[in-house]
């Protein structure tokens, strides 16, 4: 009985912590990324764990995008260091590529794109860049007044049916393995089931968390 009470307590603590914590994303390697709120220590380095808000520069979709296609996104909010110095200015661009595409041929399947990041450019210079998408905020086509903000930690098993959901854990594995993609790198985003517009429109917003330290000066 003593062990059962401890187990129940641990489950309760875990559940409460999950509800109170920031969204979490499981990467292709099984790592968990939790968005950080801390700013860089100085303007010379963009460390791993910094959250950045981006706007997609072009439309991506399961009918128009292919594995290997490149894309870019623009930094909406500047990244400022703890000492007040500008680390990365708004308007900087992040570049990446599509590392996986799964189409939905019927109403029981979920369309998805897998996006991976490669580089960051601003002030005429290019830097290596790695990040995971932690949250999306996009508009469905044909519904300009209806926006959806989707956080990975709040969706669970229903993620595969939600347009813009960040897929993780079993949802990610089921969809990608079903499409023969396996453990591809990058963040998988649901584009809904058959019958919905399987696209991420230009201007779609998403938050990313950096996964590597980058020397900027």
C-alpha positions, -999 to 999 in steps of 0.1 A, spaced: 0 0 0 29 23 8 43 19 -27 9 24 -43 5 57 -25 39 69 -36 31 59 -72 -2 78 -71 15 108 -57 42 108 -84 15 105 -111 -4 134 -96 27 156 -94 36 147 -130 2 156 -142 1 189 -124 36 197 -137 26 189 -172 -3 213 -170 17 241 -156 48 238 -178 55 253 -212 47 233 -243 71 204 -249 82 189 -283 97 155 -287 123 155 -315 131 127 -339 158 115 -315 134 114 -286 148 145 -269 124 168 -251 127 206 -259 110 230 -235 108 267 -246 130 288 -224 123 323 -212 158 334 -204 175 359 -227 211 354 -241 238 364 -217 253 388 -242 251 398 -279 280 377 -290 262 343 -287 228 329 -295 226 300 -270 205 268 -272 171 272 -255 162 307 -267 126 311 -280 122 330 -313 90 341 -331 90 336 -368 66 343 -398 67 320 -427 78 338 -460 60 314 -484 32 289 -485 41 253 -478 18 223 -484 15 186 -491 6 192 -527 32 218 -535 61 210 -512 86 181 -516 113 166 -495 144 188 -499 126 220 -508 140 251 -491 119 277 -472 126 308 -452 109 326 -423 114 362 -409 121 370 -372 91 390 -359 105 400 -325 142 409 -319 163 388 -295 177 410 -268 205 400 -244 203 403 -206 226 434 -208 201 451 -232 223 446 -263 206 435 -295 215 399 -303 194 392 -334 173 420 -350 138 416 -361 138 411 -399 165 385 -397 158 354 -417 159 318 -408 164 292 -436 154 256 -436 143 227 -457 113 203 -459 126 169 -446 93 150 -449 59 152 -466 29 130 -459 -3 134 -478 -38 124 -467 -57 104 -493 -87 98 -472 -106 111 -441 -88 87 -417 -53 99 -426 -34 130 -414 -14 152 -437 18 165 -423 50 184 -431 84 180 -414 105 211 -413 142 214 -404 163 245 -399 197 252 -414 209 288 -411 202 323 -398 211 354 -418 212 391 -408 235 421 -415 250 404 -445 262 373 -426 251 337 -424 253 315 -393 244 279 -386 210 275 -370 191 246 -354 157 248 -337 125 229 -330 91 244 -336 72 245 -303 40 264 -312 21 274 -344 -5 302 -350 -19 300 -385 -51 308 -404 -71 283 -423 -76 293 -460 -110 307 -466 -114 319 -430 -94 351 -427 -109 359 -393 -103 325 -377 -69 318 -363 -57 287 -344 -29 287 -319 -17 252 -312 7 242 -285 22 207 -287 17 200 -250 -20 206 -251 -31 184 -279 -22 148 -270 -36 120 -290 -59 143 -310 -29 161 -325 -32 143 -358 -66 158 -365 -58 194 -357 -46 218 -384 -13 233 -373 -7 210 -343 30 202 -335 32 164 -336 52 146 -309 55 112 -294 31 85 -306 13 109 -329 45 117 -348 56 81 -350 23 68 -362 20 94 -390 56 94 -402 62 56 -399 29 51 -418 42 73 -446 75 54 -447 95 83 -434 109 68 -402 130 89 -378 135 120 -400 150 151 -385 129 182 -379 95 191 -364 63 175 -378 33 198 -382 -2 184 -388 -20 199 -418 -53 183 -409 -72 153 -423 -84 148 -459 -109 175 -468 -90 204 -450 -65 226 -467 -32 209 -463 -11 240 -463 8 264 -441 0 298 -456 26 325 -461 26 346 -429 18 317 -406 35 324 -372 54 298 -352 76 298 -322 109 279 -322 134 270 -296 171 270 -306 190 237 -302 226 248 -306 249 276 -294 258 300 -323 287 325 -321 275 357 -337 306 379 -334 
